[in-house]
Every structure is written in C-alpha cells, then in structure tokens.
C-alpha cells in the first residue's frame, strides 16, 4: 500500500513538473503569452488599487485563468501543426485561424468584463 501511494505521488509530481515546464517554455518563447501575463498582472494591480469587491476578484481571477489556458492551448495547437508540416496547408491554416479566433473572442469578452468592473471606478 505504501509503495502504491509513493508511486501515485511520484507520478503526480512528474506531471506537475512537465506542466510547470510548459509554463516556463510559453513565457520564454511566446510573446503573446508574456503579453497576456503582463496584462493579468496589471489587472490584479488595478484591482488592488481600486479595492474591488470579492465577487469582482472572483470574476477577474476566472477571466485571467481562462485567458492563460486558451493562450496555452492555442500555442500547443500551433506547435503541433508546425510539427506536422511547415508547408502551407488549408487544413492547418483553418486550425490555426480557429484557435486564434478563440483567443480573440476571449479577449473581447475579457475586455468587456474588465470594463464593467473598472470603468465605474474610474469615472
């Protein structure tokens, strides 16, 4: 039983390390990931400055997390497509465009939510 628990914990530790490696790789190699992270930090600082309510923190935390998740998935899809071929293919263009469209759709929605929270506090 003890061996089973140790094995289970070791597997999860290795999985966590791979996930963390992915975050580090995305930060180092993907300008858009850095931009989204810097925007997220700026939003948190604005939240602290304006002393936003708990429900607003919940909304912003969710929006920030979803944005970083979508950007990471978009990056993974692009890397996978590039690994398949560097040649232009309509199917790969569609996959990359649709993945980018998901990020754009998110960014529009996130901007609206941020505006609903911060604009009344500014004016």
MOPAC internal coordinates of N, CA, C and O (Angstrom, degrees):
PM7 1SCF
backbone

  N    0.0000 0     0.00 0     0.00 0    0    0    0
  C    1.4470 1     0.00 0     0.00 0    1    0    0
  C    1.5358 1   110.68 1     0.00 0    2    1    0
  O    1.2310 1   121.14 1   135.16 1    3    2    1
  N    1.3328 1   115.42 1   -44.84 1    3    2    1
  C    1.4549 1   120.23 1   179.89 1    5    3    2
  C    1.5345 1   110.56 1   -61.31 1    6    5    3
  O    1.2310 1   120.59 1   139.03 1    7    6    5
  N    1.3206 1   116.47 1   -40.97 1    7    6    5
  C    1.4653 1   121.87 1   178.11 1    9    7    6
  C    1.5301 1   110.33 1   -61.68 1   10    9    7
  O    1.2310 1   120.34 1   139.60 1   11   10    9
  N    1.3175 1   116.95 1   -40.40 1   11   10    9
  C    1.4590 1   122.05 1  -179.93 1   13   11   10
  C    1.5295 1   110.78 1   -63.69 1   14   13   11
  O    1.2310 1   120.51 1   136.29 1   15   14   13
  N    1.3181 1   116.63 1   -43.71 1   15   14   13
  C    1.4646 1   120.86 1   178.57 1   17   15   14
  C    1.5276 1   109.91 1   -63.91 1   18   17   15
  O    1.2310 1   120.51 1   135.09 1   19   18   17
  N    1.3186 1   116.63 1   -44.91 1   19   18   17
  C    1.4696 1   121.01 1   179.16 1   21   19   18
  C    1.5335 1   110.43 1   -60.06 1   22   21   19
  O    1.2310 1   120.34 1   135.33 1   23   22   21
  N    1.3232 1   116.96 1   -44.67 1   23   22   21
  C    1.4694 1   121.79 1   179.22 1   25   23   22
  C    1.5330 1   110.35 1   -61.64 1   26   25   23
  O    1.2310 1   120.49 1   135.80 1   27   26   25
  N    1.3216 1   116.67 1   -44.20 1   27   26   25
  C    1.4619 1   122.28 1  -179.81 1   29   27   26
  C    1.5336 1   110.27 1   -61.55 1   30   29   27
  O    1.2310 1   120.28 1   132.92 1   31   30   29
  N    1.3156 1   117.07 1   -47.08 1   31   30   29
  C    1.4632 1   121.14 1   179.52 1   33   31   30
  C    1.5251 1   111.34 1   -64.22 1   34   33   31
  O    1.2310 1   120.38 1   140.23 1   35   34   33
  N    1.3089 1   116.88 1   -39.77 1   35   34   33
  C    1.4647 1   121.03 1   179.26 1   37   35   34
  C    1.5313 1   110.74 1   -63.09 1   38   37   35
  O    1.2310 1   120.46 1   136.95 1   39   38   37
  N    1.3329 1   116.72 1   -43.05 1   39   38   37
  C    1.4697 1   120.82 1   177.90 1   41   39   38
  C    1.5229 1   111.09 1   -59.81 1   42   41   39
  O    1.2310 1   120.85 1   135.60 1   43   42   41
  N    1.3246 1   115.97 1   -44.40 1   43   42   41
  C    1.4645 1   119.76 1  -179.21 1   45   43   42
  C    1.5245 1   111.58 1   -68.85 1   46   45   43
  O    1.2310 1   120.32 1   144.19 1   47   46   45
  N    1.3049 1   117.00 1   -35.81 1   47   46   45
  C    1.4633 1   120.69 1   177.22 1   49   47   46
  C    1.5238 1   110.37 1   -63.80 1   50   49   47
  O    1.2310 1   120.32 1   136.66 1   51   50   49
  N    1.3105 1   117.00 1   -43.34 1   51   50   49
  C    1.4654 1   121.26 1   178.24 1   53   51   50
  C    1.5262 1   110.21 1   -64.59 1   54   53   51
  O    1.2310 1   120.03 1   137.43 1   55   54   53
  N    1.3287 1   117.55 1   -42.57 1   55   54   53
  C    1.4677 1   121.25 1   178.39 1   57   55   54
  C    1.5223 1   110.77 1   -61.19 1   58   57   55
  O    1.2310 1   120.62 1   137.16 1   59   58   57
  N    1.3261 1   116.42 1   -42.84 1   59   58   57
  C    1.4615 1   120.69 1   178.99 1   61   59   58
  C    1.5273 1   110.14 1   -62.72 1   62   61   59
  O    1.2310 1   120.13 1   138.69 1   63   62   61
  N    1.3345 1   117.36 1   -41.31 1   63   62   61
  C    1.4623 1   120.76 1   179.02 1   65   63   62
  C    1.5244 1   110.74 1   -61.46 1   66   65   63
  O    1.2310 1   120.29 1   137.05 1   67   66   65
  N    1.3359 1   117.05 1   -42.95 1   67   66   65
  C    1.4682 1   119.97 1   178.17 1   69   67   66
  C    1.5298 1   110.65 1   -62.95 1   70   69   67
  O    1.2310 1   120.38 1   138.54 1   71   70   69
  N    1.3206 1   116.89 1   -41.46 1   71   70   69
  C    1.4641 1   120.57 1   178.67 1   73   71   70
  C    1.5303 1   110.28 1   -62.79 1   74   73   71
  O    1.2310 1   120.54 1   135.27 1   75   74   73
  N    1.3176 1   116.58 1   -44.73 1   75   74   73
  C    1.4632 1   120.51 1   178.61 1   77   75   74
  C    1.5294 1   110.51 1   -63.51 1   78   77   75
  O    1.2310 1   120.03 1   140.50 1   79   78   77
  N    1.3376 1   117.55 1   -39.50 1   79   78   77
  C    1.4686 1   121.37 1   175.49 1   81   79   78
  C    1.5280 1   110.48 1   -58.07 1   82   81   79
  O    1.2310 1   120.60 1   141.40 1   83   82   81
  N    1.3335 1   116.46 1   -38.60 1   83   82   81
  C    1.4607 1   120.76 1   178.10 1   85   83   82
  C    1.5175 1   112.22 1   -64.12 1   86   85   83
  O    1.2310 1   120.50 1   139.61 1   87   86   85
  N    1.3260 1   116.64 1   -40.39 1   87   86   85
  C    1.4666 1   120.61 1   177.75 1   89   87   86
  C    1.5260 1   109.97 1   -64.64 1   90   89   87
  O    1.2310 1   120.50 1   134.30 1   91   90   89
  N    1.3227 1   116.64 1   -45.70 1   91   90   89
  C    1.4725 1   120.82 1   179.80 1   93   91   90
  C    1.5266 1   110.06 1   -62.14 1   94   93   91
  O    1.2310 1   120.40 1   135.55 1   95   94   93
  N    1.3410 1   116.84 1   -44.45 1   95   94   93
  C    1.4625 1   120.23 1   179.11 1   97   95   94
  C    1.5285 1   110.51 1   -61.10 1   98   97   95
  O    1.2310 1   120.53 1   134.67 1   99   98   97
  N    1.3360 1   116.59 1   -45.33 1   99   98   97
  C    1.4658 1   120.15 1  -179.63 1  101   99   98
  C    1.5290 1   110.37 1   -60.92 1  102  101   99
  O    1.2310 1   120.11 1   136.69 1  103  102  101
  N    1.3271 1   117.40 1   -43.31 1  103  102  101
  C    1.4673 1   121.07 1   179.87 1  105  103  102
  C    1.5303 1   110.64 1   -62.59 1  106  105  103
  O    1.2310 1   120.28 1   135.17 1  107  106  105
  N    1.3309 1   117.07 1   -44.83 1  107  106  105
  C    1.4642 1   121.08 1  -175.59 1  109  107  106
  C    1.5228 1   113.20 1   -72.99 1  110  109  107
  O    1.2310 1   120.15 1   146.60 1  111  110  109
  N    1.3239 1   117.31 1   -33.40 1  111  110  109
  C    1.4627 1   119.38 1  -169.10 1  113  111  110
  C    1.5255 1   115.03 1  -111.44 1  114  113  111
  O    1.2310 1   119.71 1   166.54 1  115  114  113
  N    1.3160 1   118.16 1   -13.46 1  115  114  113
  C    1.4636 1   119.85 1  -173.74 1  117  115  114
  C    1.5285 1   111.36 1  -116.37 1  118  117  115
  O    1.2310 1   119.89 1   -73.87 1  119  118  117
  N    1.3243 1   117.81 1   106.13 1  119  118  117
  C    1.4648 1   120.18 1  -179.60 1  121  119  118
  C    1.5314 1   113.15 1   -56.56 1  122  121  119
  O    1.2310 1   120.16 1   140.99 1  123  122  121
  N    1.3327 1   117.31 1   -39.01 1  123  122  121
  C    1.4639 1   119.34 1  -179.54 1  125  123  122
  C    1.5238 1   111.94 1   -64.46 1  126  125  123
  O    1.2310 1   120.04 1   144.37 1  127  126  125
  N    1.3192 1   117.53 1   -35.63 1  127  126  125
  C    1.4674 1   120.83 1   177.84 1  129  127  126
  C    1.5230 1   109.80 1   -64.27 1  130  129  127
  O    1.2310 1   120.78 1   138.59 1  131  130  129
  N    1.3352 1   116.12 1   -41.41 1  131  130  129
  C    1.4647 1   119.54 1   177.68 1  133  131  130
  C    1.5214 1   110.71 1   -64.60 1  134  133  131
  O    1.2310 1   120.33 1   137.72 1  135  134  133
  N    1.3292 1   116.98 1   -42.28 1  135  134  133
  C    1.4666 1   120.58 1   178.90 1  137  135  134
  C    1.5229 1   110.20 1   -59.38 1  138  137  135
  O    1.2310 1   120.15 1   132.50 1  139  138  137
  N    1.3273 1   117.32 1   -47.50 1  139  138  137
  C    1.4667 1   120.40 1  -179.07 1  141  139  138
  C    1.5268 1   111.39 1   -64.83 1  142  141  139
  O    1.2310 1   120.36 1   143.50 1  143  142  141
  N    1.3189 1   116.91 1   -36.50 1  143  142  141
  C    1.4667 1   120.12 1   178.26 1  145  143  142
  C    1.5242 1   110.65 1   -67.35 1  146  145  143
  O    1.2310 1   120.18 1   137.40 1  147  146  145
  N    1.3219 1   117.25 1   -42.60 1  147  146  145
  C    1.4672 1   121.00 1   179.08 1  149  147  146
  C    1.5259 1   110.41 1   -65.63 1  150  149  147
  O    1.2310 1   120.17 1   139.57 1  151  150  149
  N    1.3270 1   117.28 1   -40.43 1  151  150  149
  C    1.4704 1   120.28 1   175.81 1  153  151  150
  C    1.5238 1   109.76 1   -61.97 1  154  153  151
  O    1.2310 1   120.11 1   137.03 1  155  154  153
  N    1.3212 1   117.39 1   -42.97 1  155  154  153
  C    1.4689 1   121.09 1   179.39 1  157  155  154
  C    1.5249 1   110.82 1   -59.98 1  158  157  155
  O    1.2310 1   120.32 1   135.57 1  159  158  157
  N    1.3196 1   117.00 1   -44.43 1  159  158  157
  C    1.4692 1   120.47 1   178.35 1  161  159  158
  C    1.5266 1   110.27 1   -63.38 1  162  161  159
  O    1.2310 1   120.19 1   139.56 1  163  162  161
  N    1.3257 1   117.25 1   -40.44 1  163  162  161
  C    1.4671 1   121.44 1   178.02 1  165  163  162
  C    1.5215 1   111.47 1   -62.48 1  166  165  163
  O    1.2310 1   120.71 1   139.41 1  167  166  165
  N    1.3249 1   116.26 1   -40.59 1  167  166  165
  C    1.4677 1   120.74 1   178.67 1  169  167  166
  C    1.5279 1   110.42 1   -65.00 1  170  169  167
  O    1.2310 1   120.32 1   138.64 1  171  170  169
  N    1.3178 1   116.99 1   -41.36 1  171  170  169
  C    1.4728 1   120.43 1   177.70 1  173  171  170
  C    1.5290 1   109.84 1   -62.50 1  174  173  171
  O    1.2310 1   120.25 1   136.02 1  175  174  173
  N    1.3255 1   117.13 1   -43.98 1  175  174  173
  C    1.4677 1   120.17 1   178.36 1  177  175  174
  C    1.5272 1   111.18 1   -62.80 1  178  177  175
  O    1.2310 1   120.40 1   139.46 1  179  178  177
  N    1.3354 1   116.83 1   -40.54 1  179  178  177
  C    1.4689 1   120.11 1   176.48 1  181  179  178
  C    1.5222 1   110.51 1   -63.19 1  182  181  179
  O    1.2310 1   120.37 1   139.87 1  183  182  181
  N    1.3277 1   116.89 1   -40.13 1  183  182  181
  C    1.4656 1   120.50 1   177.13 1  185  183  182
  C    1.5117 1   111.89 1   -60.63 1  186  185  183
  O    1.2310 1   120.47 1   138.74 1  187  186  185
  N    1.3269 1   116.70 1   -41.26 1  187  186  185
  C    1.4668 1   120.58 1   177.38 1  189  187  186
  C    1.5274 1   110.66 1   -66.00 1  190  189  187
  O    1.2310 1   120.68 1   136.37 1  191  190  189
  N    1.3294 1   116.31 1   -43.63 1  191  190  189
  C    1.4615 1   120.91 1  -179.56 1  193  191  190
  C    1.5254 1   111.52 1   -61.13 1  194  193  191
  O    1.2310 1   120.48 1   135.19 1  195  194  193
  N    1.3295 1   116.69 1   -44.81 1  195  194  193
  C    1.4660 1   120.93 1  -177.33 1  197  195  194
  C    1.5285 1   113.36 1   -87.43 1  198  197  195
  O    1.2310 1   120.46 1   179.03 1  199  198  197
  N    1.3229 1   116.73 1    -0.97 1  199  198  197
  C    1.4699 1   121.86 1   178.87 1  201  199  198
  C    1.5314 1   111.25 1    50.95 1  202  201  199
  O    1.2310 1   121.55 1  -122.07 1  203  202  201
  N    1.3190 1   114.64 1    57.93 1  203  202  201
  C    1.4599 1   119.38 1  -176.68 1  205  203  202
  C    1.5314 1   110.71 1   -68.84 1  206  205  203
  O    1.2310 1   121.32 1   -19.55 1  207  206  205
  N    1.3206 1   115.09 1   160.45 1  207  206  205
  C    1.4637 1   122.52 1  -177.37 1  209  207  206
  C    1.5328 1   110.81 1   -75.07 1  210  209  207
  O    1.2310 1   121.14 1   -16.38 1  211  210  209
  N    1.3260 1   115.42 1   163.62 1  211  210  209
  C    1.4655 1   121.21 1  -179.33 1  213  211  210
  C    1.5281 1   111.91 1   -56.35 1  214  213  211
  O    1.2310 1   119.97 1   134.36 1  215  214  213
  N    1.3207 1   117.66 1   -45.64 1  215  214  213
  C    1.4684 1   120.23 1  -178.24 1  217  215  214
  C    1.5329 1   110.41 1   -63.40 1  218  217  215
  O    1.2310 1   120.45 1   146.64 1  219  218  217
  N    1.3343 1   116.74 1   -33.36 1  219  218  217
  C    1.4612 1   120.08 1   176.95 1  221  219  218
  C    1.5327 1   110.36 1   -68.88 1  222  221  219
  O    1.2310 1   120.39 1   142.43 1  223  222  221
  N    1.3392 1   116.85 1   -37.57 1  223  222  221
  C    1.4695 1   120.21 1   174.90 1  225  223  222
  C    1.5263 1   110.73 1   -62.87 1  226  225  223
  O    1.2310 1   120.93 1   138.78 1  227  226  225
  N    1.3168 1   115.82 1   -41.22 1  227  226  225
  C    1.4696 1   119.66 1   178.99 1  229  227  226
  C    1.5260 1   109.71 1   -60.91 1  230  229  227
  O    1.2310 1   120.79 1   132.68 1  231  230  229
  N    1.3341 1   116.09 1   -47.32 1  231  230  229
  C    1.4649 1   119.93 1  -179.40 1  233  231  230
  C    1.5281 1   111.30 1   -62.17 1  234  233  231
  O    1.2310 1   120.36 1   133.84 1  235  234  233
  N    1.3313 1   116.92 1   -46.16 1  235  234  233
  C    1.4644 1   119.84 1  -178.55 1  237  235  234
  C    1.5260 1   111.93 1   -66.54 1  238  237  235
  O    1.2310 1   120.34 1   140.19 1  239  238  237
  N    1.3204 1   116.96 1   -39.81 1  239  238  237
  C    1.4643 1   120.15 1   177.87 1  241  239  238
  C    1.5191 1   110.40 1   -60.74 1  242  241  239
  O    1.2310 1   120.69 1   136.13 1  243  242  241
  N    1.3255 1   116.29 1   -43.87 1  243  242  241
  C    1.4622 1   120.65 1   178.64 1  245  243  242
  C    1.5286 1   110.68 1   -63.12 1  246  245  243
  O    1.2310 1   120.63 1   133.51 1  247  246  245
  N    1.3266 1   116.41 1   -46.49 1  247  246  245
  C    1.4629 1   120.81 1  -178.38 1  249  247  246
  C    1.5329 1   110.57 1   -63.02 1  250  249  247
  O    1.2310 1   120.17 1   137.11 1  251  250  249
  N    1.3300 1   117.27 1   -42.89 1  251  250  249
  C    1.4643 1   120.59 1   179.12 1  253  251  250
  C    1.5275 1   110.36 1   -62.97 1  254  253  251
  O    1.2310 1   120.41 1   132.86 1  255  254  253
  N    1.3210 1   116.83 1   -47.14 1  255  254  253
  C    1.4694 1   120.42 1  -178.82 1  257  255  254
  C    1.5248 1   111.09 1   -61.60 1  258  257  255
  O    1.2310 1   120.33 1   134.34 1  259  258  257
  N    1.3219 1   116.98 1   -45.66 1  259  258  257
  C    1.4684 1   120.36 1  -179.99 1  261  259  258
  C    1.5301 1   110.40 1   -62.12 1  262  261  259
  O    1.2310 1   120.35 1   139.40 1  263  262  261
  N    1.3204 1   116.94 1   -40.60 1  263  262  261
  C    1.4614 1   120.18 1   179.39 1  265  263  262
  C    1.5167 1   112.75 1   -61.47 1  266  265  263
  O    1.2310 1   120.69 1   135.63 1  267  266  265
  N    1.3230 1   116.28 1   -44.37 1  267  266  265
  C    1.4645 1   119.31 1   178.92 1  269  267  266
  C    1.5261 1   111.15 1   -68.38 1  270  269  267
  O    1.2310 1   120.42 1   145.59 1  271  270  269
  N    1.3298 1   116.80 1   -34.41 1  271  270  269
  C    1.4689 1   120.12 1   176.30 1  273  271  270
  C    1.5301 1   110.26 1   -64.56 1  274  273  271
  O    1.2310 1   120.42 1   132.13 1  275  274  273
  N    1.3303 1   116.81 1   -47.87 1  275  274  273
  C    1.4672 1   119.91 1  -178.99 1  277  275  274
  C    1.5268 1   110.36 1   -62.50 1  278  277  275
  O    1.2310 1   120.17 1   137.35 1  279  278  277
  N    1.3269 1   117.28 1   -42.65 1  279  278  277
  C    1.4692 1   119.94 1   179.12 1  281  279  278
  C    1.5262 1   111.03 1   -62.79 1  282  281  279
  O    1.2310 1   120.32 1   141.19 1  283  282  281
  N    1.3228 1   116.99 1   -38.81 1  283  282  281
  C    1.4668 1   120.76 1   178.85 1  285  283  282
  C    1.5265 1   110.91 1   -66.78 1  286  285  283
  O    1.2310 1   120.36 1   136.58 1  287  286  285
  N    1.3258 1   116.92 1   -43.42 1  287  286  285
  C    1.4707 1   120.41 1   177.81 1  289  287  286
  C    1.5253 1   110.26 1   -64.52 1  290  289  287
  O    1.2310 1   120.17 1   138.17 1  291  290  289
  N    1.3208 1   117.28 1   -41.83 1  291  290  289
  C    1.4586 1   121.43 1   177.55 1  293  291  290
  C    1.5311 1   110.29 1   -58.79 1  294  293  291
  O    1.2310 1   120.65 1   135.40 1  295  294  293
  N    1.3242 1   116.36 1   -44.60 1  295  294  293
  C    1.4624 1   121.31 1   178.62 1  297  295  294
  C    1.5283 1   111.05 1   -63.14 1  298  297  295
  O    1.2310 1   120.46 1   136.49 1  299  298  297
  N    1.3310 1   116.73 1   -43.51 1  299  298  297
  C    1.4672 1   120.79 1   179.43 1  301  299  298
  C    1.5243 1   110.83 1   -63.00 1  302  301  299
  O    1.2310 1   120.38 1   138.55 1  303  302  301
  N    1.3243 1   116.88 1   -41.45 1  303  302  301
  C    1.4647 1   120.11 1   179.44 1  305  303  302
  C    1.5285 1   110.43 1   -64.39 1  306  305  303
  O    1.2310 1   120.62 1   136.47 1  307  306  305
  N    1.3276 1   116.41 1   -43.53 1  307  306  305
  C    1.4642 1   119.29 1   179.24 1  309  307  306
  C    1.5286 1   111.30 1   -63.46 1  310  309  307
  O    1.2310 1   120.21 1   137.90 1  311  310  309
  N    1.3307 1   117.21 1   -42.10 1  311  310  309
  C    1.4691 1   120.42 1   178.88 1  313  311  310
  C    1.5257 1   110.98 1   -64.10 1  314  313  311
  O    1.2310 1   120.46 1   140.57 1  315  314  313
  N    1.3180 1   116.73 1   -39.43 1  315  314  313
  C    1.4657 1   120.68 1   178.33 1  317  315  314
  C    1.5266 1   110.52 1   -65.04 1  318  317  315
  O    1.2310 1   120.89 1   135.59 1  319  318  317
  N    1.3246 1   115.91 1   -44.41 1  319  318  317
  C    1.4646 1   119.73 1   179.25 1  321  319  318
  C    1.5285 1   110.51 1   -62.31 1  322  321  319
  O    1.2310 1   120.32 1   137.88 1  323  322  321
  N    1.3269 1   116.99 1   -42.12 1  323  322  321
  C    1.4698 1   120.44 1   178.64 1  325  323  322
  C    1.5276 1   111.62 1   -65.46 1  326  325  323
  O    1.2310 1   120.33 1   148.10 1  327  326  325
  N    1.3347 1   116.97 1   -31.90 1  327  326  325
  C    1.4673 1   120.23 1   178.12 1  329  327  326
  C    1.5234 1   111.32 1   -69.91 1  330  329  327
  O    1.2310 1   120.77 1   151.13 1  331  330  329
  N    1.3269 1   116.13 1   -28.87 1  331  330  329
  C    1.4647 1   120.24 1   178.97 1  333  331  330
  C    1.5219 1   109.91 1   -70.48 1  334  333  331
  O    1.2310 1   120.82 1   130.97 1  335  334  333
  N    1.3262 1   116.04 1   -49.03 1  335  334  333
  C    1.4643 1   120.42 1   177.71 1  337  335  334
  C    1.5192 1   109.07 1  -166.07 1  338  337  335
  O    1.2310 1   121.39 1   -32.75 1  339  338  337
  N    1.3158 1   114.95 1   147.25 1  339  338  337
  C    1.4685 1   121.26 1   174.56 1  341  339  338
  C    1.5338 1   109.98 1   -94.69 1  342  341  339
  O    1.2310 1   121.15 1   171.62 1  343  342  341
  N    1.3256 1   115.40 1    -8.38 1  343  342  341
  C    1.4619 1   119.65 1   178.58 1  345  343  342
  C    1.5238 1   109.47 1   -74.67 1  346  345  343
  O    1.2310 1   121.07 1   -29.16 1  347  346  345
  N    1.3429 1   115.55 1   150.84 1  347  346  345
  C    1.4536 1   119.49 1   179.12 1  349  347  346
  C    1.5195 1   109.53 1   -69.47 1  350  349  347
  O    1.2310 1   120.91 1   -51.13 1  351  350  349
  N    1.3254 1   115.86 1   128.87 1  351  350  349
  C    1.4677 1   122.00 1   174.80 1  353  351  350
  C    1.5150 1   107.72 1  -139.27 1  354  353  351
  O    1.2310 1   120.83 1   -42.82 1  355  354  353
  N    1.3208 1   116.01 1   137.18 1  355  354  353
  C    1.4635 1   120.89 1  -177.18 1  357  355  354
  C    1.5256 1   111.59 1   -58.09 1  358  357  355
  O    1.2310 1   120.37 1   139.11 1  359  358  357
  N    1.3398 1   116.91 1   -40.89 1  359  358  357
  C    1.4686 1   120.21 1  -177.43 1  361  359  358
  C    1.5344 1   111.41 1   -64.62 1  362  361  359
  O    1.2310 1   120.85 1   141.24 1  363  362  361
  N    1.3169 1   115.98 1   -38.76 1  363  362  361
  C    1.4685 1   119.59 1   179.80 1  365  363  362
  C    1.5217 1   109.97 1   -71.94 1  366  365  363
  O    1.2310 1   119.98 1   141.84 1  367  366  365
  N    1.3176 1   117.65 1   -38.16 1  367  366  365
  C    1.4659 1   120.61 1   175.87 1  369  367  366
  C    1.5194 1   110.33 1   -59.55 1  370  369  367
  O    1.2310 1   120.20 1   135.54 1  371  370  369
  N    1.3204 1   117.22 1   -44.46 1  371  370  369
  C    1.4678 1   121.15 1   179.14 1  373  371  370
  C    1.5262 1   110.27 1   -61.27 1  374  373  371
  O    1.2310 1   120.26 1   134.95 1  375  374  373
  N    1.3220 1   117.12 1   -45.05 1  375  374  373
  C    1.4675 1   120.62 1  -179.81 1  377  375  374
  C    1.5260 1   110.94 1   -61.58 1  378  377  375
  O    1.2310 1   120.51 1   134.28 1  379  378  377
  N    1.3266 1   116.62 1   -45.72 1  379  378  377
  C    1.4663 1   120.05 1  -179.81 1  381  379  378
  C    1.5251 1   111.28 1   -67.08 1  382  381  379
  O    1.2310 1   120.35 1   137.57 1  383  382  381
  N    1.3303 1   116.93 1   -42.43 1  383  382  381
  C    1.4650 1   120.29 1   179.42 1  385  383  382
  C    1.5253 1   111.44 1   -63.91 1  386  385  383
  O    1.2310 1   120.44 1   137.54 1  387  386  385
  N    1.3268 1   116.77 1   -42.46 1  387  386  385
  C    1.4680 1   120.31 1   179.96 1  389  387  386
  C    1.5240 1   110.70 1   -66.00 1  390  389  387
  O    1.2310 1   120.53 1   140.41 1  391  390  389
  N    1.3152 1   116.59 1   -39.59 1  391  390  389
  C    1.4595 1   120.66 1   178.17 1  393  391  390
  C    1.5281 1   110.63 1   -64.35 1  394  393  391
  O    1.2310 1   120.40 1   137.45 1  395  394  393
  N    1.3107 1   116.83 1   -42.55 1  395  394  393
  C    1.4644 1   120.78 1   176.55 1  397  395  394
  C    1.5225 1   111.16 1   -66.12 1  398  397  395
  O    1.2310 1   120.46 1   144.40 1  399  398  397
  N    1.3245 1   116.72 1   -35.60 1  399  398  397
  C    1.4670 1   120.66 1   177.70 1  401  399  398
  C    1.5253 1   111.00 1   -63.12 1  402  401  399
  O    1.2310 1   120.46 1   143.87 1  403  402  401
  N    1.3324 1   116.72 1   -36.13 1  403  402  401
  C    1.4684 1   120.04 1   176.53 1  405  403  402
  C    1.5224 1   109.86 1   -60.85 1  406  405  403
  O    1.2310 1   120.43 1   137.35 1  407  406  405
  N    1.3161 1   116.78 1   -42.65 1  407  406  405
  C    1.4669 1   120.61 1   180.00 1  409  407  406
  C    1.5194 1   110.70 1   -66.91 1  410  409  407
  O    1.2310 1   120.03 1   138.65 1  411  410  409
  N    1.3260 1   117.55 1   -41.35 1  411  410  409
  C    1.4614 1   121.15 1   178.84 1  413  411  410
  C    1.5245 1   110.78 1   -63.77 1  414  413  411
  O    1.2310 1   120.40 1   136.15 1  415  414  413
  N    1.3242 1   116.84 1   -43.85 1  415  414  413
  C    1.4653 1   121.09 1   178.33 1  417  415  414
  C    1.5221 1   110.31 1   -60.15 1  418  417  415
  O    1.2310 1   120.79 1   135.23 1  419  418  417
  N    1.3206 1   116.09 1   -44.77 1  419  418  417
  C    1.4656 1   120.54 1   176.53 1  421  419  418
  C    1.5341 1   110.30 1   -58.87 1  422  421  419
  O    1.2310 1   120.18 1   132.14 1  423  422  421
  N    1.3428 1   117.26 1   -47.86 1  423  422  421
  C    1.4641 1   121.29 1  -175.70 1  425  423  422
  C    1.5262 1   111.17 1   -60.35 1  426  425  423
  O    1.2310 1   120.42 1   141.32 1  427  426  425
  N    1.3186 1   116.81 1   -38.68 1  427  426  425
  C    1.4671 1   120.25 1   177.46 1  429  427  426
  C    1.5254 1   109.91 1   -64.18 1  430  429  427
  O    1.2310 1   120.45 1   131.10 1  431  430  429
  N    1.3211 1   116.74 1   -48.90 1  431  430  429
  C    1.4656 1   120.43 1   178.85 1  433  431  430
  C    1.5189 1   112.35 1   -62.02 1  434  433  431
  O    1.2310 1   120.32 1   137.64 1  435  434  433
  N    1.3344 1   117.00 1   -42.36 1  435  434  433
  C    1.4684 1   120.94 1   179.57 1  437  435  434
  C    1.5229 1   110.84 1   -64.01 1  438  437  435
  O    1.2310 1   120.50 1   141.39 1  439  438  437
  N    1.3198 1   116.66 1   -38.61 1  439  438  437
  C    1.4656 1   120.42 1   178.45 1  441  439  438
  C    1.5194 1   111.16 1   -65.10 1  442  441  439
  O    1.2310 1   120.43 1   140.89 1  443  442  441
  N    1.3169 1   116.78 1   -39.11 1  443  442  441
  C    1.4679 1   120.58 1   177.60 1  445  443  442
  C    1.5231 1   110.09 1   -63.65 1  446  445  443
  O    1.2310 1   120.35 1   134.03 1  447  446  445
  N    1.3291 1   116.93 1   -45.97 1  447  446  445
  C    1.4696 1   120.60 1   179.41 1  449  447  446
  C    1.5271 1   110.23 1   -62.33 1  450  449  447
  O    1.2310 1   120.17 1   134.09 1  451  450  449
  N    1.3241 1   117.29 1   -45.91 1  451  450  449
  C    1.4695 1   120.36 1   178.83 1  453  451  450
  C    1.5270 1   110.44 1   -61.12 1  454  453  451
  O    1.2310 1   120.61 1   139.08 1  455  454  453
  N    1.3168 1   116.44 1   -40.92 1  455  454  453
  C    1.4645 1   120.17 1   177.48 1  457  455  454
  C    1.5175 1   112.19 1   -62.04 1  458  457  455
  O    1.2310 1   120.59 1   138.54 1  459  458  457
  N    1.3286 1   116.47 1   -41.46 1  459  458  457
  C    1.4680 1   120.30 1   179.07 1  461  459  458
  C    1.5317 1   111.24 1   -63.70 1  462  461  459
  O    1.2310 1   120.43 1   148.99 1  463  462  461
  N    1.3056 1   116.78 1   -31.01 1  463  462  461
  C    1.4666 1   120.47 1  -179.84 1  465  463  462
  C    1.5279 1   111.23 1   -82.58 1  466  465  463
  O    1.2310 1   120.04 1   133.52 1  467  466  465
  N    1.3256 1   117.53 1   -46.48 1  467  466  465
  C    1.4636 1   120.07 1  -169.59 1  469  467  466
  C    1.5237 1   115.47 1   -92.60 1  470  469  467
  O    1.2310 1   119.12 1   146.94 1  471  470  469
  N    1.3258 1   119.29 1   -33.06 1  471  470  469
  C    1.4685 1   120.11 1  -177.39 1  473  471  470
  C    1.5275 1   112.06 1   -57.62 1  474  473  471
  O    1.2310 1   118.79 1   133.59 1  475  474  473
  N    1.3405 1   119.92 1   -46.41 1  475  474  473
  C    1.4751 1   118.34 1   177.99 1  477  475  474
  C    1.5360 1   113.04 1   -62.09 1  478  477  475
  O    1.2310 1   119.85 1   153.35 1  479  478  477
  N    1.3099 1   117.90 1   -26.65 1  479  478  477
  C    1.4639 1   120.99 1  -179.72 1  481  479  478
  C    1.5305 1   111.38 1   -79.62 1  482  481  479
  O    1.2310 1   120.71 1   154.19 1  483  482  481
  N    1.3239 1   116.24 1   -25.81 1  483  482  481
  C    1.4664 1   120.87 1  -179.66 1  485  483  482
  C    1.5266 1   110.63 1   -81.18 1  486  485  483
  O    1.2310 1   120.94 1   141.14 1  487  486  485
  N    1.3375 1   115.82 1   -38.86 1  487  486  485
  C    1.4720 1   119.51 1  -175.54 1  489  487  486
  C    1.4862 1   111.84 1  -104.73 1  490  489  487
  O    1.2310 1   120.10 1   180.00 1  491  490  489

